[in-house]
Amino acid sequence: MAAWNPLSSTAAATRELFGTPVGGGNSWVERHALLMAGVWPVVLTVRFLPLAVRRFQRLSR
């Protein structure tokens, strides 16, 4: 389950980019760490930015 953690994908991608890859796992996420390191921030931003904006607008009233 740790493979689906955004930080794990970013750490694995960083290791791969610096030339010290760690033995990948069997899951799709672990095999595509570079892709997921770019996808996770987009997914989290799309999900939580509208919630944050709505909360901020409610506070400023």
N, CA, C, O and CB atoms as a CASP TS submission, in Angstrom:
PFRMAT TS
TARGET T0000
AUTHOR 0000-0000-0000
METHOD Language model
MODEL 1
PARENT N/A
ATOM      1  N   MET     1       0.817  -1.191   0.000  1.00  0.00           N
ATOM      2  CA  MET     1       0.000   0.000   0.000  1.00  0.00           C
ATOM      3  C   MET     1       0.860   1.253   0.000  1.00  0.00           C
ATOM      4  O   MET     1       0.395   2.304  -0.441  1.00  0.00           O
ATOM      5  CB  MET     1      -0.929  -0.001   1.193  1.00  0.00           C
ATOM      6  N   ALA     2       2.068   1.182   0.468  1.00  0.00           N
ATOM      7  CA  ALA     2       2.943   2.353   0.482  1.00  0.00           C
ATOM      8  C   ALA     2       3.307   2.796  -0.925  1.00  0.00           C
ATOM      9  O   ALA     2       3.706   3.944  -1.121  1.00  0.00           O
ATOM     10  CB  ALA     2       4.208   2.058   1.272  1.00  0.00           C
ATOM     11  N   ALA     3       3.178   1.918  -1.903  1.00  0.00           N
ATOM     12  CA  ALA     3       3.489   2.283  -3.284  1.00  0.00           C
ATOM     13  C   ALA     3       2.546   3.372  -3.789  1.00  0.00           C
ATOM     14  O   ALA     3       2.932   4.153  -4.659  1.00  0.00           O
ATOM     15  CB  ALA     3       3.406   1.052  -4.192  1.00  0.00           C
ATOM     16  N   TRP     4       1.335   3.445  -3.274  1.00  0.00           N
ATOM     17  CA  TRP     4       0.370   4.441  -3.727  1.00  0.00           C
ATOM     18  C   TRP     4       0.539   5.768  -3.004  1.00  0.00           C
ATOM     19  O   TRP     4      -0.216   6.705  -3.263  1.00  0.00           O
ATOM     20  CB  TRP     4      -1.041   3.927  -3.531  1.00  0.00           C
ATOM     21  N   ASN     5       1.491   5.870  -2.122  1.00  0.00           N
ATOM     22  CA  ASN     5       1.786   7.108  -1.422  1.00  0.00           C
ATOM     23  C   ASN     5       2.500   8.060  -2.386  1.00  0.00           C
ATOM     24  O   ASN     5       3.487   7.659  -3.002  1.00  0.00           O
ATOM     25  CB  ASN     5       2.652   6.840  -0.151  1.00  0.00           C
ATOM     26  N   PRO     6       2.038   9.298  -2.537  1.00  0.00           N
ATOM     27  CA  PRO     6       2.697  10.231  -3.458  1.00  0.00           C
ATOM     28  C   PRO     6       4.169  10.469  -3.126  1.00  0.00           C
ATOM     29  O   PRO     6       4.982  10.657  -4.031  1.00  0.00           O
ATOM     30  CB  PRO     6       1.966  11.550  -3.452  1.00  0.00           C
ATOM     31  N   LEU     7       4.513  10.464  -1.865  1.00  0.00           N
ATOM     32  CA  LEU     7       5.898  10.678  -1.482  1.00  0.00           C
ATOM     33  C   LEU     7       6.777   9.505  -1.895  1.00  0.00           C
ATOM     34  O   LEU     7       7.933   9.704  -2.269  1.00  0.00           O
ATOM     35  CB  LEU     7       6.000  10.904   0.015  1.00  0.00           C
ATOM     36  N   SER     8       6.254   8.301  -1.833  1.00  0.00           N
ATOM     37  CA  SER     8       7.015   7.127  -2.270  1.00  0.00           C
ATOM     38  C   SER     8       7.308   7.193  -3.767  1.00  0.00           C
ATOM     39  O   SER     8       8.409   6.855  -4.201  1.00  0.00           O
ATOM     40  CB  SER     8       6.249   5.835  -1.938  1.00  0.00           C
ATOM     41  N   SER     9       6.330   7.625  -4.549  1.00  0.00           N
ATOM     42  CA  SER     9       6.539   7.766  -5.994  1.00  0.00           C
ATOM     43  C   SER     9       7.589   8.823  -6.287  1.00  0.00           C
ATOM     44  O   SER     9       8.436   8.636  -7.160  1.00  0.00           O
ATOM     45  CB  SER     9       5.224   8.124  -6.700  1.00  0.00           C
ATOM     46  N   THR    10       7.538   9.921  -5.566  1.00  0.00           N
ATOM     47  CA  THR    10       8.510  10.991  -5.778  1.00  0.00           C
ATOM     48  C   THR    10       9.913  10.545  -5.380  1.00  0.00           C
ATOM     49  O   THR    10      10.881  10.846  -6.078  1.00  0.00           O
ATOM     50  CB  THR    10       8.109  12.237  -4.986  1.00  0.00           C
ATOM     51  N   ALA    11      10.027   9.840  -4.276  1.00  0.00           N
ATOM     52  CA  ALA    11      11.342   9.353  -3.844  1.00  0.00           C
ATOM     53  C   ALA    11      11.905   8.337  -4.834  1.00  0.00           C
ATOM     54  O   ALA    11      13.094   8.379  -5.150  1.00  0.00           O
ATOM     55  CB  ALA    11      11.247   8.724  -2.444  1.00  0.00           C
ATOM     56  N   ALA    12      11.081   7.439  -5.320  1.00  0.00           N
ATOM     57  CA  ALA    12      11.539   6.447  -6.295  1.00  0.00           C
ATOM     58  C   ALA    12      11.941   7.123  -7.603  1.00  0.00           C
ATOM     59  O   ALA    12      12.932   6.730  -8.219  1.00  0.00           O
ATOM     60  CB  ALA    12      10.443   5.398  -6.554  1.00  0.00           C
ATOM     61  N   ALA    13      11.190   8.127  -8.032  1.00  0.00           N
ATOM     62  CA  ALA    13      11.526   8.857  -9.256  1.00  0.00           C
ATOM     63  C   ALA    13      12.843   9.607  -9.098  1.00  0.00           C
ATOM     64  O   ALA    13      13.656   9.642 -10.021  1.00  0.00           O
ATOM     65  CB  ALA    13      10.403   9.836  -9.624  1.00  0.00           C
ATOM     66  N   THR    14      13.052  10.206  -7.932  1.00  0.00           N
ATOM     67  CA  THR    14      14.299  10.920  -7.677  1.00  0.00           C
ATOM     68  C   THR    14      15.485   9.969  -7.698  1.00  0.00           C
ATOM     69  O   THR    14      16.528  10.284  -8.270  1.00  0.00           O
ATOM     70  CB  THR    14      14.235  11.649  -6.336  1.00  0.00           C
ATOM     71  N   ARG    15      15.328   8.819  -7.082  1.00  0.00           N
ATOM     72  CA  ARG    15      16.402   7.823  -7.108  1.00  0.00           C
ATOM     73  C   ARG    15      16.699   7.372  -8.528  1.00  0.00           C
ATOM     74  O   ARG    15      17.858   7.200  -8.904  1.00  0.00           O
ATOM     75  CB  ARG    15      16.035   6.617  -6.244  1.00  0.00           C
ATOM     76  N   GLU    16      15.654   7.184  -9.307  1.00  0.00           N
ATOM     77  CA  GLU    16      15.831   6.747 -10.693  1.00  0.00           C
ATOM     78  C   GLU    16      16.543   7.820 -11.517  1.00  0.00           C
ATOM     79  O   GLU    16      17.416   7.504 -12.325  1.00  0.00           O
ATOM     80  CB  GLU    16      14.470   6.409 -11.327  1.00  0.00           C
ATOM     81  N   LEU    17      16.174   9.083 -11.316  1.00  0.00           N
ATOM     82  CA  LEU    17      16.797  10.170 -12.063  1.00  0.00           C
ATOM     83  C   LEU    17      18.264  10.363 -11.702  1.00  0.00           C
ATOM     84  O   LEU    17      19.068  10.748 -12.551  1.00  0.00           O
ATOM     85  CB  LEU    17      16.046  11.454 -11.823  1.00  0.00           C
ATOM     86  N   PHE    18      18.615  10.098 -10.451  1.00  0.00           N
ATOM     87  CA  PHE    18      19.999  10.249 -10.023  1.00  0.00           C
ATOM     88  C   PHE    18      20.835   8.994 -10.248  1.00  0.00           C
ATOM     89  O   PHE    18      22.005   8.947  -9.867  1.00  0.00           O
ATOM     90  CB  PHE    18      20.039  10.623  -8.572  1.00  0.00           C
ATOM     91  N   GLY    19      20.240   7.985 -10.863  1.00  0.00           N
ATOM     92  CA  GLY    19      20.999   6.807 -11.254  1.00  0.00           C
ATOM     93  C   GLY    19      21.160   5.749 -10.195  1.00  0.00           C
ATOM     94  O   GLY    19      22.001   4.861 -10.342  1.00  0.00           O
ATOM     95  N   THR    20      20.393   5.810  -9.143  1.00  0.00           N
ATOM     96  CA  THR    20      20.461   4.782  -8.101  1.00  0.00           C
ATOM     97  C   THR    20      19.083   4.178  -7.885  1.00  0.00           C
ATOM     98  O   THR    20      18.525   4.288  -6.793  1.00  0.00           O
ATOM     99  CB  THR    20      21.007   5.369  -6.776  1.00  0.00           C
ATOM    100  N   PRO    21      18.528   3.544  -8.907  1.00  0.00           N
ATOM    101  CA  PRO    21      17.179   2.994  -8.745  1.00  0.00           C
ATOM    102  C   PRO    21      17.143   1.844  -7.749  1.00  0.00           C
ATOM    103  O   PRO    21      18.072   1.042  -7.654  1.00  0.00           O
ATOM    104  CB  PRO    21      16.643   2.524 -10.084  1.00  0.00           C
ATOM    105  N   VAL    22      16.073   1.792  -7.033  1.00  0.00           N
ATOM    106  CA  VAL    22      15.839   0.713  -6.084  1.00  0.00           C
ATOM    107  C   VAL    22      15.017  -0.341  -6.817  1.00  0.00           C
ATOM    108  O   VAL    22      14.208  -0.009  -7.683  1.00  0.00           O
ATOM    109  CB  VAL    22      15.107   1.225  -4.775  1.00  0.00           C
ATOM    110  N   GLY    23      15.217  -1.576  -6.482  1.00  0.00           N
ATOM    111  CA  GLY    23      14.458  -2.641  -7.136  1.00  0.00           C
ATOM    112  C   GLY    23      12.975  -2.356  -7.088  1.00  0.00           C
ATOM    113  O   GLY    23      12.391  -2.231  -6.011  1.00  0.00           O
ATOM    114  N   GLY    24      12.365  -2.253  -8.261  1.00  0.00           N
ATOM    115  CA  GLY    24      10.947  -1.913  -8.335  1.00  0.00           C
ATOM    116  C   GLY    24      10.071  -3.050  -7.880  1.00  0.00           C
ATOM    117  O   GLY    24      10.474  -4.213  -7.882  1.00  0.00           O
ATOM    118  N   GLY    25       8.902  -2.704  -7.501  1.00  0.00           N
ATOM    119  CA  GLY    25       7.933  -3.695  -7.070  1.00  0.00           C
ATOM    120  C   GLY    25       7.133  -4.213  -8.242  1.00  0.00           C
ATOM    121  O   GLY    25       7.477  -3.985  -9.401  1.00  0.00           O
ATOM    122  N   ASN    26       6.082  -4.901  -7.930  1.00  0.00           N
ATOM    123  CA  ASN    26       5.243  -5.496  -8.965  1.00  0.00           C
ATOM    124  C   ASN    26       4.066  -4.625  -9.354  1.00  0.00           C
ATOM    125  O   ASN    26       3.410  -4.897 -10.359  1.00  0.00           O
ATOM    126  CB  ASN    26       4.742  -6.824  -8.507  1.00  0.00           C
ATOM    127  N   SER    27       3.785  -3.597  -8.594  1.00  0.00           N
ATOM    128  CA  SER    27       2.608  -2.783  -8.905  1.00  0.00           C
ATOM    129  C   SER    27       2.909  -1.811 -10.040  1.00  0.00           C
ATOM    130  O   SER    27       4.062  -1.482 -10.315  1.00  0.00           O
ATOM    131  CB  SER    27       2.139  -2.013  -7.659  1.00  0.00           C
ATOM    132  N   TRP    28       1.843  -1.365 -10.684  1.00  0.00           N
ATOM    133  CA  TRP    28       1.977  -0.441 -11.804  1.00  0.00           C
ATOM    134  C   TRP    28       2.599   0.869 -11.343  1.00  0.00           C
ATOM    135  O   TRP    28       3.412   1.454 -12.058  1.00  0.00           O
ATOM    136  CB  TRP    28       0.613  -0.182 -12.456  1.00  0.00           C
ATOM    137  N   VAL    29       2.227   1.331 -10.165  1.00  0.00           N
ATOM    138  CA  VAL    29       2.739   2.596  -9.635  1.00  0.00           C
ATOM    139  C   VAL    29       4.242   2.528  -9.409  1.00  0.00           C
ATOM    140  O   VAL    29       4.959   3.481  -9.714  1.00  0.00           O
ATOM    141  CB  VAL    29       2.029   2.954  -8.328  1.00  0.00           C
ATOM    142  N   GLU    30       4.716   1.431  -8.886  1.00  0.00           N
ATOM    143  CA  GLU    30       6.150   1.291  -8.627  1.00  0.00           C
ATOM    144  C   GLU    30       6.955   1.201  -9.922  1.00  0.00           C
ATOM    145  O   GLU    30       8.093   1.667  -9.976  1.00  0.00           O
ATOM    146  CB  GLU    30       6.411   0.057  -7.768  1.00  0.00           C
ATOM    147  N   ARG    31       6.390   0.621 -10.938  1.00  0.00           N
ATOM    148  CA  ARG    31       7.091   0.508 -12.217  1.00  0.00           C
ATOM    149  C   ARG    31       7.078   1.816 -13.001  1.00  0.00           C
ATOM    150  O   ARG    31       7.918   2.005 -13.882  1.00  0.00           O
ATOM    151  CB  ARG    31       6.470  -0.593 -13.052  1.00  0.00           C
ATOM    152  N   HIS    32       6.160   2.712 -12.710  1.00  0.00           N
ATOM    153  CA  HIS    32       6.036   3.984 -13.418  1.00  0.00           C
ATOM    154  C   HIS    32       6.182   5.156 -12.447  1.00  0.00           C
ATOM    155  O   HIS    32       5.346   6.059 -12.419  1.00  0.00           O
ATOM    156  CB  HIS    32       4.682   4.063 -14.153  1.00  0.00           C
ATOM    157  N   ALA    33       7.234   5.131 -11.667  1.00  0.00           N
ATOM    158  CA  ALA    33       7.435   6.138 -10.621  1.00  0.00           C
ATOM    159  C   ALA    33       7.611   7.539 -11.216  1.00  0.00           C
ATOM    160  O   ALA    33       7.112   8.509 -10.647  1.00  0.00           O
ATOM    161  CB  ALA    33       8.656   5.774  -9.765  1.00  0.00           C
ATOM    162  N   LEU    34       8.302   7.661 -12.334  1.00  0.00           N
ATOM    163  CA  LEU    34       8.491   8.983 -12.937  1.00  0.00           C
ATOM    164  C   LEU    34       7.165   9.592 -13.371  1.00  0.00           C
ATOM    165  O   LEU    34       6.914  10.775 -13.142  1.00  0.00           O
ATOM    166  CB  LEU    34       9.434   8.890 -14.134  1.00  0.00           C
ATOM    167  N   LEU    35       6.336   8.798 -13.983  1.00  0.00           N
ATOM    168  CA  LEU    35       5.027   9.287 -14.401  1.00  0.00           C
ATOM    169  C   LEU    35       4.192   9.698 -13.193  1.00  0.00           C
ATOM    170  O   LEU    35       3.578  10.765 -13.188  1.00  0.00           O
ATOM    171  CB  LEU    35       4.290   8.216 -15.216  1.00  0.00           C
ATOM    172  N   MET    36       4.176   8.855 -12.182  1.00  0.00           N
ATOM    173  CA  MET    36       3.356   9.143 -11.008  1.00  0.00           C
ATOM    174  C   MET    36       3.877  10.342 -10.218  1.00  0.00           C
ATOM    175  O   MET    36       3.095  11.037  -9.569  1.00  0.00           O
ATOM    176  CB  MET    36       3.296   7.925 -10.108  1.00  0.00           C
ATOM    177  N   ALA    37       5.189  10.593 -10.266  1.00  0.00           N
ATOM    178  CA  ALA    37       5.734  11.766  -9.584  1.00  0.00           C
ATOM    179  C   ALA    37       5.206  13.048 -10.220  1.00  0.00           C
ATOM    180  O   ALA    37       5.149  14.085  -9.558  1.00  0.00           O
ATOM    181  CB  ALA    37       7.273  11.746  -9.621  1.00  0.00           C
ATOM    182  N   GLY    38       4.825  12.993 -11.479  1.00  0.00           N
ATOM    183  CA  GLY    38       4.217  14.144 -12.124  1.00  0.00           C
ATOM    184  C   GLY    38       2.710  14.173 -12.011  1.00  0.00           C
ATOM    185  O   GLY    38       2.107  15.246 -11.994  1.00  0.00           O
ATOM    186  N   VAL    39       2.094  13.003 -11.934  1.00  0.00           N
ATOM    187  CA  VAL    39       0.631  12.922 -11.887  1.00  0.00           C
ATOM    188  C   VAL    39       0.094  13.253 -10.501  1.00  0.00           C
ATOM    189  O   VAL    39      -0.918  13.944 -10.381  1.00  0.00           O
ATOM    190  CB  VAL    39       0.164  11.530 -12.302  1.00  0.00           C
ATOM    191  N   TRP    40       0.749  12.777  -9.466  1.00  0.00           N
ATOM    192  CA  TRP    40       0.237  12.995  -8.108  1.00  0.00           C
ATOM    193  C   TRP    40       0.028  14.472  -7.774  1.00  0.00           C
ATOM    194  O   TRP    40      -1.034  14.817  -7.256  1.00  0.00           O
ATOM    195  CB  TRP    40       1.185  12.385  -7.103  1.00  0.00           C
ATOM    196  N   PRO    41       0.991  15.363  -8.045  1.00  0.00           N
ATOM    197  CA  PRO    41       0.727  16.778  -7.719  1.00  0.00           C
ATOM    198  C   PRO    41      -0.470  17.357  -8.477  1.00  0.00           C
ATOM    199  O   PRO    41      -1.223  18.163  -7.930  1.00  0.00           O
ATOM    200  CB  PRO    41       1.958  17.612  -8.023  1.00  0.00           C
ATOM    201  N   VAL    42      -0.641  16.948  -9.725  1.00  0.00           N
ATOM    202  CA  VAL    42      -1.779  17.432 -10.510  1.00  0.00           C
ATOM    203  C   VAL    42      -3.088  16.936  -9.901  1.00  0.00           C
ATOM    204  O   VAL    42      -4.031  17.709  -9.732  1.00  0.00           O
ATOM    205  CB  VAL    42      -1.663  16.973 -11.983  1.00  0.00           C
ATOM    206  N   VAL    43      -3.145  15.665  -9.577  1.00  0.00           N
ATOM    207  CA  VAL    43      -4.359  15.090  -8.999  1.00  0.00           C
ATOM    208  C   VAL    43      -4.701  15.757  -7.669  1.00  0.00           C
ATOM    209  O   VAL    43      -5.855  16.113  -7.426  1.00  0.00           O
ATOM    210  CB  VAL    43      -4.193  13.576  -8.803  1.00  0.00           C
ATOM    211  N   LEU    44      -3.707  15.923  -6.818  1.00  0.00           N
ATOM    212  CA  LEU    44      -3.964  16.536  -5.511  1.00  0.00           C
ATOM    213  C   LEU    44      -4.379  17.999  -5.639  1.00  0.00           C
ATOM    214  O   LEU    44      -5.236  18.470  -4.891  1.00  0.00           O
ATOM    215  CB  LEU    44      -2.726  16.428  -4.627  1.00  0.00           C
ATOM    216  N   THR    45      -3.775  18.716  -6.582  1.00  0.00           N
ATOM    217  CA  THR    45      -4.142  20.111  -6.792  1.00  0.00           C
ATOM    218  C   THR    45      -5.560  20.235  -7.326  1.00  0.00           C
ATOM    219  O   THR    45      -6.336  21.066  -6.853  1.00  0.00           O
ATOM    220  CB  THR    45      -3.164  20.778  -7.748  1.00  0.00           C
ATOM    221  N   VAL    46      -5.900  19.409  -8.313  1.00  0.00           N
ATOM    222  CA  VAL    46      -7.253  19.445  -8.883  1.00  0.00           C
ATOM    223  C   VAL    46      -8.291  19.107  -7.823  1.00  0.00           C
ATOM    224  O   VAL    46      -9.388  19.665  -7.826  1.00  0.00           O
ATOM    225  CB  VAL    46      -7.370  18.467 -10.068  1.00  0.00           C
ATOM    226  N   ARG    47      -7.959  18.214  -6.934  1.00  0.00           N
ATOM    227  CA  ARG    47      -8.914  17.796  -5.909  1.00  0.00           C
ATOM    228  C   ARG    47      -9.065  18.821  -4.792  1.00  0.00           C
ATOM    229  O   ARG    47     -10.184  19.112  -4.369  1.00  0.00           O
ATOM    230  CB  ARG    47      -8.491  16.473  -5.323  1.00  0.00           C
ATOM    231  N   PHE    48      -7.950  19.375  -4.307  1.00  0.00           N
ATOM    232  CA  PHE    48      -8.014  20.183  -3.096  1.00  0.00           C
ATOM    233  C   PHE    48      -8.001  21.688  -3.318  1.00  0.00           C
ATOM    234  O   PHE    48      -8.355  22.426  -2.399  1.00  0.00           O
ATOM    235  CB  PHE    48      -6.891  19.828  -2.227  1.00  0.00           C
ATOM    236  N   LEU    49      -7.616  22.174  -4.478  1.00  0.00           N
ATOM    237  CA  LEU    49      -7.626  23.615  -4.717  1.00  0.00           C
ATOM    238  C   LEU    49      -9.035  24.201  -4.642  1.00  0.00           C
ATOM    239  O   LEU    49      -9.223  25.226  -3.987  1.00  0.00           O
ATOM    240  CB  LEU    49      -7.015  23.921  -6.074  1.00  0.00           C
ATOM    241  N   PRO    50     -10.032  23.589  -5.285  1.00  0.00           N
ATOM    242  CA  PRO    50     -11.385  24.150  -5.134  1.00  0.00           C
ATOM    243  C   PRO    50     -11.883  24.162  -3.682  1.00  0.00           C
ATOM    244  O   PRO    50     -12.575  25.090  -3.264  1.00  0.00           O
ATOM    245  CB  PRO    50     -12.360  23.360  -5.988  1.00  0.00           C
ATOM    246  N   LEU    51     -11.531  23.148  -2.938  1.00  0.00           N
ATOM    247  CA  LEU    51     -11.933  23.112  -1.525  1.00  0.00           C
ATOM    248  C   LEU    51     -11.259  24.225  -0.734  1.00  0.00           C
ATOM    249  O   LEU    51     -11.891  24.857   0.113  1.00  0.00           O
ATOM    250  CB  LEU    51     -11.593  21.748  -0.903  1.00  0.00           C
ATOM    251  N   ALA    52      -9.993  24.464  -1.002  1.00  0.00           N
ATOM    252  CA  ALA    52      -9.254  25.513  -0.302  1.00  0.00           C
ATOM    253  C   ALA    52      -9.779  26.896  -0.669  1.00  0.00           C
ATOM    254  O   ALA    52      -9.905  27.765   0.194  1.00  0.00           O
ATOM    255  CB  ALA    52      -7.763  25.418  -0.622  1.00  0.00           C
ATOM    256  N   VAL    53     -10.082  27.101  -1.941  1.00  0.00           N
ATOM    257  CA  VAL    53     -10.610  28.397  -2.379  1.00  0.00           C
ATOM    258  C   VAL    53     -11.966  28.654  -1.734  1.00  0.00           C
ATOM    259  O   VAL    53     -12.236  29.755  -1.254  1.00  0.00           O
ATOM    260  CB  VAL    53     -10.729  28.450  -3.922  1.00  0.00           C
ATOM    261  N   ARG    54     -12.806  27.644  -1.726  1.00  0.00           N
ATOM    262  CA  ARG    54     -14.123  27.796  -1.104  1.00  0.00           C
ATOM    263  C   ARG    54     -13.995  28.122   0.377  1.00  0.00           C
ATOM    264  O   ARG    54     -14.711  28.982   0.889  1.00  0.00           O
ATOM    265  CB  ARG    54     -14.953  26.523  -1.291  1.00  0.00           C
ATOM    266  N   ARG    55     -13.099  27.448   1.058  1.00  0.00           N
ATOM    267  CA  ARG    55     -12.896  27.713   2.493  1.00  0.00           C
ATOM    268  C   ARG    55     -12.362  29.125   2.714  1.00  0.00           C
ATOM    269  O   ARG    55     -12.789  29.813   3.642  1.00  0.00           O
ATOM    270  CB  ARG    55     -11.922  26.679   3.104  1.00  0.00           C
ATOM    271  N   PHE    56     -11.432  29.559   1.868  1.00  0.00           N
ATOM    272  CA  PHE    56     -10.857  30.892   1.993  1.00  0.00           C
ATOM    273  C   PHE    56     -11.918  31.965   1.760  1.00  0.00           C
ATOM    274  O   PHE    56     -11.947  32.975   2.462  1.00  0.00           O
ATOM    275  CB  PHE    56      -9.698  31.069   1.006  1.00  0.00           C
ATOM    276  N   GLN    57     -12.788  31.747   0.775  1.00  0.00           N
ATOM    277  CA  GLN    57     -13.849  32.716   0.503  1.00  0.00           C
ATOM    278  C   GLN    57     -14.815  32.802   1.662  1.00  0.00           C
ATOM    279  O   GLN    57     -15.322  33.881   1.969  1.00  0.00           O
ATOM    280  CB  GLN    57     -14.598  32.350  -0.770  1.00  0.00           C
ATOM    281  N   ARG    58     -15.072  31.700   2.299  1.00  0.00           N
ATOM    282  CA  ARG    58     -15.970  31.703   3.457  1.00  0.00           C
ATOM    283  C   ARG    58     -15.352  32.442   4.639  1.00  0.00           C
ATOM    284  O   ARG    58     -16.073  33.079   5.407  1.00  0.00           O
ATOM    285  CB  ARG    58     -16.317  30.270   3.863  1.00  0.00           C
ATOM    286  N   LEU    59     -14.039  32.369   4.798  1.00  0.00           N
ATOM    287  CA  LEU    59     -13.373  33.048   5.906  1.00  0.00           C
ATOM    288  C   LEU    59     -13.348  34.556   5.719  1.00  0.00           C
ATOM    289  O   LEU    59     -13.386  35.295   6.703  1.00  0.00           O
ATOM    290  CB  LEU    59     -11.961  32.529   6.060  1.00  0.00           C
ATOM    291  N   SER    60     -13.285  35.029   4.483  1.00  0.00           N
ATOM    292  CA  SER    60     -13.158  36.453   4.244  1.00  0.00           C
ATOM    293  C   SER    60     -14.486  37.213   4.317  1.00  0.00           C
ATOM    294  O   SER    60     -14.492  38.436   4.179  1.00  0.00           O
ATOM    295  CB  SER    60     -12.535  36.672   2.910  1.00  0.00           C
ATOM    296  N   ARG    61     -15.582  36.537   4.526  1.00  0.00           N
ATOM    297  CA  ARG    61     -16.890  37.216   4.629  1.00  0.00           C
ATOM    298  C   ARG    61     -17.114  37.800   5.963  1.00  0.00           C
ATOM    299  O   ARG    61     -18.161  38.401   6.206  1.00  0.00           O
ATOM    300  CB  ARG    61     -18.004  36.282   4.324  1.00  0.00           C
TER
END
